[in-house]
Amino acid sequence: MNPITPFLDKHNIVILDGALATDLERRGADLRDPLWSAKLLLEDPALIRQVHHDYFAAGADVATTASYQATLPGLMKRGLTHVQSADVLRRSVTLAQQARDEFWQVETSRRGRLKPLVAASIGCYGAFLHDGSEYRGDYGLSVQQLIDWHRPRLEILAGCGADLLACETIPCLVEAEALVKLLSEVPHMRAWLSFSCKDEQRICHGEPFSDGVALANDAVHIVAVGVNCTAPRFIEGLLASATSLAHKPLLAYPNSGETWDAARHCWHGDATDSDWRDAAQRWHRAGARLIGGCCRTTPATIRQIAQALRPS
């Protein structure tokens, strides 16, 4: 029932993928759109499939689907019907599965790898708002309101054959509570829960990261908990604040350390940790068992992480 257990048993590590949008833009895609990378689910799905494939080739054990910013309201705002929008969500999973299966057909077992997984991305409510609130969490919505908002997409993605769900970039505890409760409605699925954080102790809305870890401890359907789309300089402190409390494996897939400008829709600043091999080893020593990258990382980043943590 827990899809990550074989990877942890075999290697004591699960290598996650990196940014989807960053590599799509590097290949010429224009993602200046409220749908962000999900725009290409409509316009160029083959390019998404190729990026997934390249992450597998770089060493990733998991592909995270292009559904982070794909929501039924967002797709229907583009003129799609409810049925068409649901099909787009399913397409995000199909593309990752196709890339995984194509990769696995040519990948020999001589490297000792396990067949990679597909994690269907459940982005936060703030991603739908497209105003940077995934780094603030100031929605003003109740747990029940967030449950009602997330339910349609989560139900669709839970029924697509993905190996697990990635509830990611969650900036506030109330949204985490909503997702944990909602997951009980799809008991066949497992998920990881990952927070966006503002410093070495707190998630973006200000609650202690350790409170999020405690929430995951009691959630039957959560198989890992951690942090993503957070500056690398905060990762070790966040892991240290949670290691003694966590009953589930910890995960870390930070961004490059640059800062997102929601008004101009661009990144500012410099990457804070270019040596991903060393960083990944530090995070592993600090307790993380699922490690990858988020915004502004590429297959080259994941290759460095895989070489550092799974050298054989």
Contacts in CASP RR format, 6 or more apart in sequence:
PFRMAT RR
TARGET T0000
AUTHOR 0000-0000-0000
METHOD contacts of the structure
MODEL  1
MNPITPFLDKHNIVILDGALATDLERRGADLRDPLWSAKLLLEDPALIRQ
VHHDYFAAGADVATTASYQATLPGLMKRGLTHVQSADVLRRSVTLAQQAR
DEFWQVETSRRGRLKPLVAASIGCYGAFLHDGSEYRGDYGLSVQQLIDWH
RPRLEILAGCGADLLACETIPCLVEAEALVKLLSEVPHMRAWLSFSCKDE
QRICHGEPFSDGVALANDAVHIVAVGVNCTAPRFIEGLLASATSLAHKPL
LAYPNSGETWDAARHCWHGDATDSDWRDAAQRWHRAGARLIGGCCRTTPA
TIRQIAQALRPS
1 190 0 8 1.000
2 190 0 8 1.000
2 223 0 8 1.000
3 117 0 8 1.000
3 163 0 8 1.000
3 164 0 8 1.000
3 190 0 8 1.000
3 223 0 8 1.000
4 14 0 8 1.000
4 117 0 8 1.000
4 164 0 8 1.000
4 223 0 8 1.000
4 224 0 8 1.000
4 249 0 8 1.000
4 290 0 8 1.000
6 114 0 8 1.000
7 13 0 8 1.000
7 14 0 8 1.000
7 61 0 8 1.000
7 114 0 8 1.000
8 14 0 8 1.000
8 249 0 8 1.000
8 289 0 8 1.000
10 114 0 8 1.000
11 309 0 8 1.000
11 310 0 8 1.000
12 289 0 8 1.000
13 284 0 8 1.000
13 289 0 8 1.000
13 290 0 8 1.000
13 291 0 8 1.000
13 309 0 8 1.000
13 310 0 8 1.000
14 61 0 8 1.000
14 62 0 8 1.000
14 249 0 8 1.000
14 251 0 8 1.000
14 289 0 8 1.000
14 290 0 8 1.000
14 291 0 8 1.000
15 59 0 8 1.000
15 60 0 8 1.000
15 61 0 8 1.000
15 62 0 8 1.000
15 291 0 8 1.000
15 292 0 8 1.000
15 302 0 8 1.000
15 305 0 8 1.000
15 306 0 8 1.000
15 309 0 8 1.000
15 310 0 8 1.000
16 60 0 8 1.000
16 61 0 8 1.000
16 62 0 8 1.000
16 64 0 8 1.000
16 251 0 8 1.000
16 253 0 8 1.000
16 290 0 8 1.000
16 291 0 8 1.000
16 292 0 8 1.000
16 293 0 8 1.000
16 302 0 8 1.000
17 52 0 8 1.000
17 55 0 8 1.000
17 60 0 8 1.000
17 62 0 8 1.000
17 63 0 8 1.000
17 64 0 8 1.000
17 292 0 8 1.000
17 293 0 8 1.000
17 302 0 8 1.000
18 55 0 8 1.000
18 60 0 8 1.000
18 64 0 8 1.000
18 253 0 8 1.000
18 292 0 8 1.000
18 293 0 8 1.000
18 294 0 8 1.000
18 297 0 8 1.000
18 298 0 8 1.000
18 299 0 8 1.000
18 301 0 8 1.000
18 302 0 8 1.000
19 255 0 8 1.000
19 293 0 8 1.000
19 294 0 8 1.000
19 295 0 8 1.000
19 296 0 8 1.000
19 297 0 8 1.000
19 298 0 8 1.000
20 37 0 8 1.000
20 48 0 8 1.000
20 51 0 8 1.000
20 64 0 8 1.000
20 66 0 8 1.000
20 68 0 8 1.000
21 31 0 8 1.000
21 36 0 8 1.000
21 37 0 8 1.000
21 295 0 8 1.000
22 295 0 8 1.000
22 296 0 8 1.000
22 297 0 8 1.000
22 298 0 8 1.000
23 51 0 8 1.000
23 54 0 8 1.000
23 298 0 8 1.000
23 299 0 8 1.000
24 31 0 8 1.000
24 37 0 8 1.000
24 40 0 8 1.000
24 47 0 8 1.000
24 48 0 8 1.000
24 51 0 8 1.000
25 31 0 8 1.000
26 298 0 8 1.000
27 47 0 8 1.000
27 50 0 8 1.000
27 51 0 8 1.000
29 37 0 8 1.000
29 39 0 8 1.000
29 40 0 8 1.000
29 44 0 8 1.000
29 47 0 8 1.000
31 37 0 8 1.000
31 39 0 8 1.000
31 40 0 8 1.000
32 265 0 8 1.000
33 39 0 8 1.000
34 69 0 8 1.000
34 74 0 8 1.000
34 77 0 8 1.000
34 130 0 8 1.000
35 41 0 8 1.000
35 42 0 8 1.000
35 69 0 8 1.000
35 70 0 8 1.000
35 74 0 8 1.000
35 75 0 8 1.000
35 78 0 8 1.000
36 68 0 8 1.000
36 69 0 8 1.000
36 127 0 8 1.000
36 130 0 8 1.000
37 48 0 8 1.000
37 66 0 8 1.000
37 68 0 8 1.000
37 69 0 8 1.000
38 66 0 8 1.000
38 67 0 8 1.000
38 68 0 8 1.000
38 69 0 8 1.000
38 70 0 8 1.000
38 75 0 8 1.000
38 88 0 8 1.000
38 92 0 8 1.000
40 47 0 8 1.000
40 48 0 8 1.000
40 66 0 8 1.000
41 48 0 8 1.000
41 66 0 8 1.000
41 70 0 8 1.000
41 88 0 8 1.000
41 91 0 8 1.000
41 92 0 8 1.000
41 95 0 8 1.000
42 78 0 8 1.000
42 88 0 8 1.000
45 91 0 8 1.000
45 95 0 8 1.000
48 66 0 8 1.000
48 92 0 8 1.000
48 95 0 8 1.000
49 95 0 8 1.000
49 96 0 8 1.000
49 98 0 8 1.000
49 99 0 8 1.000
50 99 0 8 1.000
51 299 0 8 1.000
52 63 0 8 1.000
52 95 0 8 1.000
52 96 0 8 1.000
52 99 0 8 1.000
52 100 0 8 1.000
53 99 0 8 1.000
53 102 0 8 1.000
53 103 0 8 1.000
54 299 0 8 1.000
55 63 0 8 1.000
55 299 0 8 1.000
55 302 0 8 1.000
56 63 0 8 1.000
56 99 0 8 1.000
56 100 0 8 1.000
56 103 0 8 1.000
56 107 0 8 1.000
56 116 0 8 1.000
57 103 0 8 1.000
57 299 0 8 1.000
58 299 0 8 1.000
58 300 0 8 1.000
58 302 0 8 1.000
58 303 0 8 1.000
58 306 0 8 1.000
59 113 0 8 1.000
59 302 0 8 1.000
59 303 0 8 1.000
59 306 0 8 1.000
59 310 0 8 1.000
60 116 0 8 1.000
60 292 0 8 1.000
60 302 0 8 1.000
60 306 0 8 1.000
61 113 0 8 1.000
61 114 0 8 1.000
61 116 0 8 1.000
61 117 0 8 1.000
62 116 0 8 1.000
62 117 0 8 1.000
62 118 0 8 1.000
62 119 0 8 1.000
62 290 0 8 1.000
63 96 0 8 1.000
63 99 0 8 1.000
63 100 0 8 1.000
63 116 0 8 1.000
63 117 0 8 1.000
63 118 0 8 1.000
63 119 0 8 1.000
64 96 0 8 1.000
64 119 0 8 1.000
64 121 0 8 1.000
64 166 0 8 1.000
64 168 0 8 1.000
65 92 0 8 1.000
65 93 0 8 1.000
65 95 0 8 1.000
65 96 0 8 1.000
65 118 0 8 1.000
65 119 0 8 1.000
65 120 0 8 1.000
65 121 0 8 1.000
65 157 0 8 1.000
65 162 0 8 1.000
65 166 0 8 1.000
66 92 0 8 1.000
66 95 0 8 1.000
66 96 0 8 1.000
66 121 0 8 1.000
67 89 0 8 1.000
67 92 0 8 1.000
67 93 0 8 1.000
67 120 0 8 1.000
67 121 0 8 1.000
67 122 0 8 1.000
67 123 0 8 1.000
67 153 0 8 1.000
67 157 0 8 1.000
68 121 0 8 1.000
68 122 0 8 1.000
68 123 0 8 1.000
68 127 0 8 1.000
68 168 0 8 1.000
68 169 0 8 1.000
69 123 0 8 1.000
69 127 0 8 1.000
69 128 0 8 1.000
69 130 0 8 1.000
70 88 0 8 1.000
70 89 0 8 1.000
70 92 0 8 1.000
70 153 0 8 1.000
71 128 0 8 1.000
71 153 0 8 1.000
72 82 0 8 1.000
72 85 0 8 1.000
72 86 0 8 1.000
72 89 0 8 1.000
72 152 0 8 1.000
72 153 0 8 1.000
72 156 0 8 1.000
73 128 0 8 1.000
74 85 0 8 1.000
74 128 0 8 1.000
75 84 0 8 1.000
75 85 0 8 1.000
75 88 0 8 1.000
75 89 0 8 1.000
76 82 0 8 1.000
76 85 0 8 1.000
80 88 0 8 1.000
86 156 0 8 1.000
89 153 0 8 1.000
89 156 0 8 1.000
89 157 0 8 1.000
89 160 0 8 1.000
90 156 0 8 1.000
90 157 0 8 1.000
90 160 0 8 1.000
92 120 0 8 1.000
92 121 0 8 1.000
92 157 0 8 1.000
93 118 0 8 1.000
93 120 0 8 1.000
93 157 0 8 1.000
93 160 0 8 1.000
93 161 0 8 1.000
93 162 0 8 1.000
94 160 0 8 1.000
96 118 0 8 1.000
96 162 0 8 1.000
97 118 0 8 1.000
97 161 0 8 1.000
97 162 0 8 1.000
100 115 0 8 1.000
100 116 0 8 1.000
100 117 0 8 1.000
100 118 0 8 1.000
103 116 0 8 1.000
104 115 0 8 1.000
104 116 0 8 1.000
107 113 0 8 1.000
111 312 0 8 1.000
112 312 0 8 1.000
117 163 0 8 1.000
117 164 0 8 1.000
118 161 0 8 1.000
118 162 0 8 1.000
118 163 0 8 1.000
119 162 0 8 1.000
119 163 0 8 1.000
119 164 0 8 1.000
119 165 0 8 1.000
119 166 0 8 1.000
119 192 0 8 1.000
120 157 0 8 1.000
120 158 0 8 1.000
120 160 0 8 1.000
120 162 0 8 1.000
120 164 0 8 1.000
120 165 0 8 1.000
120 166 0 8 1.000
121 165 0 8 1.000
121 166 0 8 1.000
121 168 0 8 1.000
122 150 0 8 1.000
122 153 0 8 1.000
122 154 0 8 1.000
122 157 0 8 1.000
122 165 0 8 1.000
122 166 0 8 1.000
122 167 0 8 1.000
122 168 0 8 1.000
122 179 0 8 1.000
122 191 0 8 1.000
123 134 0 8 1.000
123 167 0 8 1.000
123 168 0 8 1.000
123 169 0 8 1.000
123 170 0 8 1.000
124 134 0 8 1.000
124 137 0 8 1.000
124 168 0 8 1.000
124 169 0 8 1.000
124 170 0 8 1.000
124 171 0 8 1.000
124 175 0 8 1.000
124 196 0 8 1.000
125 133 0 8 1.000
125 139 0 8 1.000
125 141 0 8 1.000
125 146 0 8 1.000
125 149 0 8 1.000
125 150 0 8 1.000
125 175 0 8 1.000
126 132 0 8 1.000
126 133 0 8 1.000
126 134 0 8 1.000
126 137 0 8 1.000
126 139 0 8 1.000
126 171 0 8 1.000
127 134 0 8 1.000
127 169 0 8 1.000
131 262 0 8 1.000
132 260 0 8 1.000
132 262 0 8 1.000
133 139 0 8 1.000
133 171 0 8 1.000
133 262 0 8 1.000
134 169 0 8 1.000
134 171 0 8 1.000
134 196 0 8 1.000
134 204 0 8 1.000
134 229 0 8 1.000
135 171 0 8 1.000
135 196 0 8 1.000
135 198 0 8 1.000
135 204 0 8 1.000
135 229 0 8 1.000
135 260 0 8 1.000
135 262 0 8 1.000
136 171 0 8 1.000
136 204 0 8 1.000
136 205 0 8 1.000
137 171 0 8 1.000
137 172 0 8 1.000
137 175 0 8 1.000
137 204 0 8 1.000
137 205 0 8 1.000
138 172 0 8 1.000
138 205 0 8 1.000
139 146 0 8 1.000
139 172 0 8 1.000
139 174 0 8 1.000
139 175 0 8 1.000
141 149 0 8 1.000
141 174 0 8 1.000
142 174 0 8 1.000
143 174 0 8 1.000
143 177 0 8 1.000
143 178 0 8 1.000
143 181 0 8 1.000
144 178 0 8 1.000
146 174 0 8 1.000
146 175 0 8 1.000
146 178 0 8 1.000
146 179 0 8 1.000
147 178 0 8 1.000
147 181 0 8 1.000
147 182 0 8 1.000
150 178 0 8 1.000
150 179 0 8 1.000
150 182 0 8 1.000
151 182 0 8 1.000
151 185 0 8 1.000
154 165 0 8 1.000
154 179 0 8 1.000
154 182 0 8 1.000
154 183 0 8 1.000
154 186 0 8 1.000
155 185 0 8 1.000
155 186 0 8 1.000
157 165 0 8 1.000
158 165 0 8 1.000
158 186 0 8 1.000
158 188 0 8 1.000
158 189 0 8 1.000
159 186 0 8 1.000
159 189 0 8 1.000
164 189 0 8 1.000
164 190 0 8 1.000
164 191 0 8 1.000
164 192 0 8 1.000
164 223 0 8 1.000
165 183 0 8 1.000
165 189 0 8 1.000
165 190 0 8 1.000
165 191 0 8 1.000
165 192 0 8 1.000
166 191 0 8 1.000
166 192 0 8 1.000
166 194 0 8 1.000
167 176 0 8 1.000
167 179 0 8 1.000
167 183 0 8 1.000
167 191 0 8 1.000
167 192 0 8 1.000
167 193 0 8 1.000
167 194 0 8 1.000
168 192 0 8 1.000
168 194 0 8 1.000
168 228 0 8 1.000
168 229 0 8 1.000
169 194 0 8 1.000
169 195 0 8 1.000
169 196 0 8 1.000
169 228 0 8 1.000
169 229 0 8 1.000
169 294 0 8 1.000
170 176 0 8 1.000
170 179 0 8 1.000
170 193 0 8 1.000
170 194 0 8 1.000
170 195 0 8 1.000
170 196 0 8 1.000
170 203 0 8 1.000
171 195 0 8 1.000
171 196 0 8 1.000
171 203 0 8 1.000
171 204 0 8 1.000
171 205 0 8 1.000
172 203 0 8 1.000
172 204 0 8 1.000
172 205 0 8 1.000
172 206 0 8 1.000
172 207 0 8 1.000
173 203 0 8 1.000
173 205 0 8 1.000
173 207 0 8 1.000
173 211 0 8 1.000
173 212 0 8 1.000
173 215 0 8 1.000
176 193 0 8 1.000
176 195 0 8 1.000
176 212 0 8 1.000
176 215 0 8 1.000
177 215 0 8 1.000
179 191 0 8 1.000
179 193 0 8 1.000
180 193 0 8 1.000
180 215 0 8 1.000
180 216 0 8 1.000
180 219 0 8 1.000
180 221 0 8 1.000
180 222 0 8 1.000
183 189 0 8 1.000
183 191 0 8 1.000
183 219 0 8 1.000
183 221 0 8 1.000
183 222 0 8 1.000
184 220 0 8 1.000
184 221 0 8 1.000
186 221 0 8 1.000
187 221 0 8 1.000
189 221 0 8 1.000
190 221 0 8 1.000
190 222 0 8 1.000
190 223 0 8 1.000
191 221 0 8 1.000
191 222 0 8 1.000
191 223 0 8 1.000
192 222 0 8 1.000
192 223 0 8 1.000
192 224 0 8 1.000
192 225 0 8 1.000
192 226 0 8 1.000
192 251 0 8 1.000
192 290 0 8 1.000
193 212 0 8 1.000
193 215 0 8 1.000
193 216 0 8 1.000
193 219 0 8 1.000
193 222 0 8 1.000
193 224 0 8 1.000
193 225 0 8 1.000
193 226 0 8 1.000
194 225 0 8 1.000
194 226 0 8 1.000
194 227 0 8 1.000
194 228 0 8 1.000
194 251 0 8 1.000
194 253 0 8 1.000
195 203 0 8 1.000
195 204 0 8 1.000
195 209 0 8 1.000
195 212 0 8 1.000
195 226 0 8 1.000
195 227 0 8 1.000
195 228 0 8 1.000
195 230 0 8 1.000
196 203 0 8 1.000
196 204 0 8 1.000
196 227 0 8 1.000
196 228 0 8 1.000
196 229 0 8 1.000
196 230 0 8 1.000
197 203 0 8 1.000
197 204 0 8 1.000
197 209 0 8 1.000
197 227 0 8 1.000
197 230 0 8 1.000
197 234 0 8 1.000
197 238 0 8 1.000
198 204 0 8 1.000
198 206 0 8 1.000
198 230 0 8 1.000
199 234 0 8 1.000
200 234 0 8 1.000
200 236 0 8 1.000
200 237 0 8 1.000
200 238 0 8 1.000
200 240 0 8 1.000
200 241 0 8 1.000
201 208 0 8 1.000
201 209 0 8 1.000
201 210 0 8 1.000
201 237 0 8 1.000
201 238 0 8 1.000
201 241 0 8 1.000
202 208 0 8 1.000
202 209 0 8 1.000
203 209 0 8 1.000
203 212 0 8 1.000
208 241 0 8 1.000
209 226 0 8 1.000
209 227 0 8 1.000
209 238 0 8 1.000
209 241 0 8 1.000
209 242 0 8 1.000
210 241 0 8 1.000
210 242 0 8 1.000
210 245 0 8 1.000
212 225 0 8 1.000
213 225 0 8 1.000
213 226 0 8 1.000
213 242 0 8 1.000
213 245 0 8 1.000
213 246 0 8 1.000
213 248 0 8 1.000
213 250 0 8 1.000
214 245 0 8 1.000
216 222 0 8 1.000
216 225 0 8 1.000
216 246 0 8 1.000
216 247 0 8 1.000
216 248 0 8 1.000
217 225 0 8 1.000
217 245 0 8 1.000
217 246 0 8 1.000
217 247 0 8 1.000
217 248 0 8 1.000
222 248 0 8 1.000
223 248 0 8 1.000
223 249 0 8 1.000
224 248 0 8 1.000
224 249 0 8 1.000
224 250 0 8 1.000
224 251 0 8 1.000
224 289 0 8 1.000
224 290 0 8 1.000
225 242 0 8 1.000
225 246 0 8 1.000
225 248 0 8 1.000
225 249 0 8 1.000
225 250 0 8 1.000
225 251 0 8 1.000
226 238 0 8 1.000
226 242 0 8 1.000
226 250 0 8 1.000
226 251 0 8 1.000
226 252 0 8 1.000
226 288 0 8 1.000
227 234 0 8 1.000
227 235 0 8 1.000
227 238 0 8 1.000
227 251 0 8 1.000
227 252 0 8 1.000
227 253 0 8 1.000
227 254 0 8 1.000
228 251 0 8 1.000
228 252 0 8 1.000
228 253 0 8 1.000
228 254 0 8 1.000
228 255 0 8 1.000
228 293 0 8 1.000
228 294 0 8 1.000
229 253 0 8 1.000
229 254 0 8 1.000
229 255 0 8 1.000
229 294 0 8 1.000
229 295 0 8 1.000
230 238 0 8 1.000
230 254 0 8 1.000
230 255 0 8 1.000
230 294 0 8 1.000
231 254 0 8 1.000
231 255 0 8 1.000
231 257 0 8 1.000
231 272 0 8 1.000
232 254 0 8 1.000
232 255 0 8 1.000
232 256 0 8 1.000
232 257 0 8 1.000
232 272 0 8 1.000
232 273 0 8 1.000
232 279 0 8 1.000
233 257 0 8 1.000
233 272 0 8 1.000
233 273 0 8 1.000
234 254 0 8 1.000
235 252 0 8 1.000
235 254 0 8 1.000
235 279 0 8 1.000
235 283 0 8 1.000
235 286 0 8 1.000
235 288 0 8 1.000
236 282 0 8 1.000
236 283 0 8 1.000
236 286 0 8 1.000
237 286 0 8 1.000
238 252 0 8 1.000
239 250 0 8 1.000
239 252 0 8 1.000
239 283 0 8 1.000
239 286 0 8 1.000
239 287 0 8 1.000
239 288 0 8 1.000
240 286 0 8 1.000
242 250 0 8 1.000
243 250 0 8 1.000
243 286 0 8 1.000
243 287 0 8 1.000
249 289 0 8 1.000
249 290 0 8 1.000
250 287 0 8 1.000
250 288 0 8 1.000
250 289 0 8 1.000
250 290 0 8 1.000
251 288 0 8 1.000
251 289 0 8 1.000
251 290 0 8 1.000
251 291 0 8 1.000
252 283 0 8 1.000
252 288 0 8 1.000
252 290 0 8 1.000
252 291 0 8 1.000
252 292 0 8 1.000
253 290 0 8 1.000
253 291 0 8 1.000
253 292 0 8 1.000
253 293 0 8 1.000
253 294 0 8 1.000
254 293 0 8 1.000
254 294 0 8 1.000
255 293 0 8 1.000
255 294 0 8 1.000
255 295 0 8 1.000
255 296 0 8 1.000
255 297 0 8 1.000
256 267 0 8 1.000
256 271 0 8 1.000
256 272 0 8 1.000
256 273 0 8 1.000
256 295 0 8 1.000
256 296 0 8 1.000
256 297 0 8 1.000
257 269 0 8 1.000
257 271 0 8 1.000
257 272 0 8 1.000
257 273 0 8 1.000
257 296 0 8 1.000
258 267 0 8 1.000
258 268 0 8 1.000
258 269 0 8 1.000
258 270 0 8 1.000
258 271 0 8 1.000
258 295 0 8 1.000
258 296 0 8 1.000
259 267 0 8 1.000
259 268 0 8 1.000
259 269 0 8 1.000
260 266 0 8 1.000
260 267 0 8 1.000
260 295 0 8 1.000
261 267 0 8 1.000
261 268 0 8 1.000
267 295 0 8 1.000
267 296 0 8 1.000
271 296 0 8 1.000
273 279 0 8 1.000
276 297 0 8 1.000
276 301 0 8 1.000
276 304 0 8 1.000
276 305 0 8 1.000
276 308 0 8 1.000
277 304 0 8 1.000
277 305 0 8 1.000
277 307 0 8 1.000
277 308 0 8 1.000
278 308 0 8 1.000
280 291 0 8 1.000
280 292 0 8 1.000
280 304 0 8 1.000
280 305 0 8 1.000
280 308 0 8 1.000
280 309 0 8 1.000
281 308 0 8 1.000
281 309 0 8 1.000
283 291 0 8 1.000
284 291 0 8 1.000
284 309 0 8 1.000
291 305 0 8 1.000
291 309 0 8 1.000
292 301 0 8 1.000
292 302 0 8 1.000
292 305 0 8 1.000
293 301 0 8 1.000
293 302 0 8 1.000
293 305 0 8 1.000
END
